Amino acid sequence: MLVTLTRDNSGRCVGLHLPAEPSDIAAAYEKLDAVCTDERQTRILRAETGVGSLDRWLRDRKMDRPGDYVELGELAVKIDAMTEQERKTFDGALTGAAFESVDEVLRIADSLDEYIFINGVTTEKELGRFLVDSGYKGFPESVKPYLDYAAIGTEYYAERGGAFTGDGYTLRRSSAEPLVAEHGQNAVFRVSLRTGGMRNLGQDPFVLELPATDAQARYAKDALNIEDFAEAHIVDVTCTDEALMRLLPRDLMDVDLLDQFADQYADAVADGEREKCLAVLEIEKPSTLDAAASLLINLEHYTLLPDDAEAYGKEALTRAGATDELMAEIDGFMDFEGYGTFMMEADGARITDYGLLRREGDPFPDVDRGIQMR
């Protein structure tokens, strides 16, 4: 922090870096005595703290007691230790707060975990668009082009308060309304996240549903005051599909991997391939979440069929080129069930809780000779 001290309006001044030793402060005052003959009180002509609202507040502040420099030095140390995101949050918190002393500013600096900062949202209109994109009030896609985003943002701001800065929007966490629906229709995981600061303040974890849109992930990071999910601790992970949870590896401590997997699984479910996903996971038994996600990327390499030897025999003949006419001719003269059992073994098909699973092009290893039918 650099403060420029003066005692008159002539522009004559002396710079002082904070925190400073008493000897440095005394030296600055000696210089002021030499250049400023005016007997007025020492004041800050300008300040460079890295926090715009604080710079403006410190301008023309009287520095008439030694404790002023001690408090500002303590504040300088805190600001130097802040991340860029924390500085932006601090700027917004000060912009929206009423304070009269450095001591009050210090208290705000120590309570940044009580605030949410949303990057890039600098107007009511941008706030409204962000809210809608994040799932606020669940507006359907069809009406979004016709929404009055400025009105939505203005209403939210009027109800919740906060402050806009040139970098984004800041509001108290206690005033923030969840922007993501509590139970999303395509939610696969619900991840409870908490930072060290939130734990120290006794705050409840932030719950993020996955898969998340870019806006939802961005809101979660802003709400947690982090730039990367790795900076937060995963308190708990729950899965909306109990059958899926039983088949996943135990290590589910990477939000980005969870989101990638959830996105692929949600797409597969939407395409009617939930049971194939579960069958693949049951047989392949991936040891990591990354491996599980890779399996879902390659679902086309698997075929799920009914657990029925006769049906499998007919499917195998059709796969080999038998026409409908041929199938009709041999019906009643061929043991489809026996042929199906033989082909299951030949194809390396495996029985799962969801049907028979076959891996195309690279059959499963022949572990159990003589496949057991249920």
N, C-alpha and C positions, 0 to 999 in steps of 0.2 A: 504494500500500500504506500503510495506517495502522496503526501499532503504538501501543499504550497502555502506557506504562512506569510501574512502581511499585517501591517498596522495602519495603513492609510489607503487612499484611492489613487495613488500615483503609479501603481504598477510595480513598485519596488517590493521584492519578496525573496523568500528563502525556502528551498525545498528540504523536506525531511522524510526519510524512509522509515516506516514503522513495520514491526516493532523496533524501538530504538533504546539504546542505553542512556541513562541519565546524562552522561558526558556528551552524547550526541545532541540531546535536547538542549543542554546548556550552550553548546557551540552554536546551534541554530539561533538561539536567542541573542548571543553575542553579535552574530551577523546582522540580526534584525536591528539591534541597537545601533549598529554602524550605518545602516542604510535608511532606517526609518527614524526621523527625529520626532515624529508625532508621538504623543503619549497615550494614544488610544489603546484599547485592549488588543491583544493578539487574536487573530481570527484566521480561519481557513479560506484562502482565496479560491482554491479549487482542490479537488481530490481525485485520485485515480486508484480505484479499488477493484475494478473488474466487475462491479455491480452498479449498473446505471442509476437505479433509484437511490442507492446509498451515496453515490457521487453528488447527486442533486441535493440530497438532504444535508450533507456535510458542508456544502458551500455556504460561506459566511458564518459558520458556527464559531462561537466564541471559545477560545482555549485559555481559560483564566485560572486553571488549577492543575497541579501536577498529575492528579488522578485521571484527567482527561486523556493524557498520552498513554497511561497504563491501560485504560479500557480500550482505546483505539488499537493499541499494540496487540492486545488479546484478540480483538476482532480481526486484525490483519492475519494473525496466525490461523484462525479458523477459516478465513476465506482462502488462504493459500492451500489449505488441505482439502478444499472442496473440489469435486469433479466439475466439469463443464455443466452437466445436467443439474447438479446441486446449486451451482451459482445462478442458473436460470430460475430454479425454483425459489431460491432466496430472493432474487430480484422481484419475482411475482408476489411472494409473500409480503415483502416490504411495501410493494405498490398498493396492495389491498389492505394494509394494516394501519392503525393509528398508533403512533409511538412518538415519544418526546425525548428519550434519552438513549445514550449508547448502551446502557444496561438493558433496556428493552430490546434493542437490536440484537444484543448478544443472546437473549432468551429465544428470539425467533431463529437465530442461527443454530441454536441447539435443538430445535424442534422441527427440523425440515421433514422428518418422517411423518409429520402430521399433515403434510400438504401433498397434493397431486399436481404435477406439472404436465401439460400436454403440448408437446413441441409443435410449432408451426401454426397453432390456432390463435390468431391475433385479432379476430373480429367476431361479432355475433353470428354472421353468416357462415364463417368457417367453423365455428363451434357447432352450429346446427347441422352442417353437412357431416362433421365428424361424428356427432351423436347418432345420426341416422345410419351412417356406414358401420357404426359399431353395434348396431342392433337396438338402439334406444327406441322404445315404444313399439318395436316390431313392425315397422312400416313394410308392406309388401313391395317387391321390386317394381311392380307395375305402376305404382303411384309415385315413386321417387322422382321421376322427371318433373312432376307437377307440384312438388312440395315447396313451401316458402321457408327456406332454410334460415333466413335471417330472423323470421318470427319465432322459429323453434329455438334458435340460439338465444334470442332475447328473452324468451319466456324462462328458459333454463337459468340464464344469468340472473334474472330478477328473483327467481326462487332460491337459488343456491349461492349467489354472490361470487366472490373470486375477483380476479384482476387480469386484464390483458396487458401484455408487454410486447415489445417488438419481436420477442422470441416465441411466445406462446401464452397459454392460459393457465393460471394457477388458482386453486381453490383448496379449502380445507378438506381433508379426507373425510371428516365427520359430516360434511355437507354434501359430499359427492353421492350421487345416486348411481347404483350399478347400471352400467350401460349395456351389459350383455344379458340376454334373457337368462333367467335362473336355470331353466331346463331347456336347452336348445334341442330341436328335433333331431339334429344329426350329431349330437354330442357323443363322442366315444369315451373320452376321459374327462374327469374333473380333477384338476391339479391344484392343490393348496400350496401357495407360495408365501414366503415371509423373509424379510431381510433382518439382519441383526438389530437394526434400529427399531423395527416394528416389535421384535421380541422384547427388547429392553423396555419399550413403552407399554407392553402388555396388550398390543393390538392383535386382533384376529387376523389370520392369514387371508391373503387375496385369493379368490377362487377363479381359476381360468379354465374355461371349457375348450376342449380340443376335439376336432380341428378348429382353429381360429382363423378368421380373416386377417388380412394385414392390419386393418384398422383396430381389430380387437387385440391383436398382439401388441400393437403400438400403445393402445390404451393401458394394457396391463403393465408394460414397461414404465410408462409414465406414472401410473398409479404407485408403482413400487420404487420410483425414482432410480431406475437402473437403465443401463444401455444394452445389457445382455442378460438373458435369463440365467446364465451361469453365475451371476452375482447374487441370485436369490437362492434360499434353501427350500427344497421341496419337502414340505411337511407331510403330505399324504397324496396318494394317487388312487382314485376310484375309477372303475370301469362300468359303463352303463350296460355292458353285455357280460353277464357272469360267465357264460361258456367261454368267451374270448379270454377273460382274465385268467381262467384256469390254465390256459394253453401258452400264456406269455412267459418269457423269462422273468426272473425275480427282480433284476436290476432295471428299474423304470425311472431313473433319476436324471434324465436328460430331456428337457422340455422340447427342444427343437426336434429330437428324434421321435418323441411321443407325438408331436404335431404332424410330422411326416407320415408316421404309421397311421395315425387317426384319419388323416386325409385320404390315404389309399384305402383303408378299411371302409370308410364312409362311402367312397365311390363304388367299391365292390358291392356293398350292401344295396346301394341304389340300383346297381345293375342286376340284382337278384343273385349274387354270388356269395352270400354270407356263408352258406354251408360248405361251399368249396374252400373258402378261406379257412374255416375251422378245421376241415379235413386235412388240408395241407399242413397247417400248424401242428395238428395232432400227430401226423406221421413224421414230419421233418424235425420236429422238436428243436427249434432254433435256440441257441444259447445266449444270443444277444438281441436287443431290440432292433439293431441295425440289420441283423440277419433276417429277422422276422419281416422287416419292411422290404427287404430284397425279394423275399418269397412272394409277397403280394404284387410286386412289380411284374413278376413272371408267372402270373396265374394261368396264362394261356398255355403254359407247358404242362398243365394238369387237366385231367378229365374226371369228373365225378359222375358215377353211374349208380343206378339202384343196386342194392345188395340182393341180387337175384341171379342165380346161375343161368337159368333159362334165358332171361332177358339179355344177359351178358353174351351168351352164345350167339343169339340172333344179331346182336350189335356187332360182334366180331366178324360174322359172315358178311354183313352189310359193309363193314369197313374193308373187308377183303375184296369187295366188288360184286357181291351177290345182288342181283336185281330183285325187285318185288315179285316178278313172275317166277324166278327160280325159288325164292323163299316160299311161295305158295305151293310149288310143285313138290318140294321136299318136306313140307309140313306133314307130320304124321309118320314119316319114314326116317326121321333123324332124331337122335337123342340130343336136343339142344342143351339140356341141363348138363349132361356129361361133357359136351363140347365146351360149354361155358366154363365149367370148372377147370378143364384142361387149359383153356386160353387165359383164365385168370392167373394161373401159375406161370404160363409162358410170358404174359405181359408184365409180370411182377406186380399185379394189382394188390392193393392192401385194403383190408376191411377197416372202416372207421365208424365212429358213432353216427356218421352222416351219409354213409353209403360206401361204395367201392371207389377207391382213388387210384388212378393210373397216371404215371408220369410218362409223358410222350417223349420219344427220342432217346431217353436215358432211363430205362426202367429201374424201379427200386431193386436193390440187391435181393437175391433169393435167399432170405433168411429162414423162412418157415416153409419147408417143402410140404406139399399137400395142404392147400389152403382150407381152413376150417370155416364152413358156412355157419351162420348163426341160426 
